[in-house]
Amino acid sequence: MKRKCFLIVVMVLLLYVPTAKGSEINDFLRALQDSLHKLGDPWIAGETEISNLSWEEKQKLCGGVTFPSLKEIANDPVLRAHNMSGKLSQKTPPPSEWDWRNVDGHDWMTQPKNQGCCRADWAFSTIGAFEARLKIINDIPDDRYNPDLSEQFMVSCDTRNNGCIGGHLHLAAEFVVETGVPDEACFPYEARNLS
């Protein structure tokens, strides 16, 4: 378990290491190799074709959801319009645990769905959150009400995101609020970009 956690940390570090040349990469690799050696791990760290990629190129390799930078979040027009930037730190702390699948014995979530070969997790997670929100707002838990909104509509029509290549959750949420989303029956999922 310790080795698995260490490898995950190493992979994250390799992705988030700023793009550097020459001695900076060598210094990072040397420190990584020293850490591996101290743990007695036989894994060997070395420079790869990914080491010299820019941050944007590394993100493209990861696919799926991309996250905005802190600067983008701070300047986000939705947060600024609702004056949320200053309020985020003023909120009371969240409970130690919360699970919408069991609140007072009721399940407020919709069923998980299969995104297939399309990297549309950004659309699926956004739609899943809005489907659950519909159940919560209407106070209809469990299987008595199961909204099924169209992820394909998001993949094909949200031009601020990148369809099956990936997208930003905050942009996807803005898109849903601004345009709405039809039912799955109106625009069924096909796991590919349709335009």
N, C-alpha and C positions, 0 to 999 in steps of 0.2 A: 504494500500500500504506500509506504514511504517513497519507494522508487517511482511508482506511478504518479504520485503528486509532484515529485521533483521533475519528472519528464514533462508534465503538463505546464509547470512553471517555466521550464526551459523553452518549450514551444511558444508560449506567450511572449517570453522575453525576446525570442528570435524575431517574432512578428513586430514587436513594439520598439525594438532597438532602432534608434534613428538611423537613417541611411548615412553611412559613413564610409570613408575610403581608408585604405592603407593601415596606418598604425592604430586608428580607433577600432577597426574591426579586429585586428590582431590582439589588442589589449582586452577587448571583450571576450574573444575566443580563449585567450590564455586564462582569464579569470574563470570562465565556464569550465574549462578543462581541469583547472585546479580544484574546483568544487566537486566535479565528478570523481576525480581521483581520491579526494578526502572521504567521499561516501563509499569508495570501493566499487563504484559503478564502472562496468567495462565499456559503456557507451562512449564513443569518440565524437567530439564536437570538432567541426572543421568548416572552412568557408565553402559555401555552395553557390549555385547560380542565383539563389534567393538573397544571399547576403548583401549584394550590391543594388538590389531593386529599390526604387523609391517607395515611400509609404503608400501611395496610390496603387502602384503595381502589386504590392503585397496584399492590399485589400482586395483587389480583383481576383487574386489567387484564392482567397478564402471564400469568395462568393457569399450568397445569402445576405443577411442583414448587415448594413453598414451603419456605423454610429457617427453622429455629428461630433465635431470637436467642441471643446468647452466654449470657445469663442462663438461658434455657431449657436450653441444653446443659449448663451448669454444674450445674443442678438436676435433670438428667435422672435418673429413678430407676434406669434400667438401668445407666448409667455408675456411679452411686453404689453400686448393689447389688454391682457387680463391682469396686468400688474403682478404676475406671479413670481418674477425674478426675486423681488424682495421678500415675498411671503413664504417662499419655500423653506427658509431656515426658521421662520417664526412658528411653524406648525408644531403641535404637540407630537411627541415621538410616537411611532406606530406601535401596535401591540407586538409582543414578542413572537407571536405566530398568528397566521390568518389563512384560512383555506376556504375559498368560495364553494368548494365541493361539499362542505359540511358546515353550514352556519345554522345553528339551532336545528340540526337534523335534516336540513334541506340542501339540495345540490342546485346551484345557480349557474353552472357552466353548461355549455353545449358540448356535444361529443367531439373528440379529436378527429381530424380529417387527414387524408393522405395527399401530400403535395406532388407525389410522383417525382419525375426527373427534373422538374422545374424548381429552381431555387427561389420559390415564392414564399418563404417562411415569413417575410415581412408582411405580406398580404394576409396569410393565414392567421398570424398572431393578432393583427389589427382587427380582422373580421371577427375572430373568436372573442376578442375583448368587447367589441360592440354588440355581438349577439348576447353575451352574458349581461351587458349593461341593459339591453332591452328586457331581459328577464327580471333583472333587479328593479328597474324603473316601474315595470308593470306589476311587480310583486307576484310573479307567477313562477315558483321554483319547480324543480324536478322535471319530469317528462310531460307535464301538462301543457307546456309551451316551449317549442324548440324552433326559434327562428333559424333559418338557413340562408344566409346571405351569400352573394356571389364573389368568391375570390378571383374568378376569371375576369370579372369586370375591373377589379383593381389592377390585375396583371396587364390587361389589354388597354385600359383607358387612363390610368394614372400616369400622365406624361412626366411628372416630376420624379418618378421612380423608374427603375430599369427592368420591369417585367421579370422574366425568368433569370435575369442576371443578378438581381438583388435590389434592395431599396431601403429607405429610411423610415423608421416607425413613425416619427413625428410628422413627416410629410404625408404618409399614408393616412394617419388620423385626420390631418387637415383636409385631405381629399374627401374622406367619408363625410366629415362635417359639412364641407362646402357643396358636395354634389349628391350625397346620398348613395345608396347601393341597392341594386335590385336583388330579388330572390335568386337563389341558385337555379331554380327552374327556368327563369328568364334568360340566364346567361351561364350555362353549365360549364364546369371546370374541364379544361382540356390539357392542362399541364404544358402549355406553350403560348408564345406571344401571338395574339390575334389582333390584326388591325384592319 
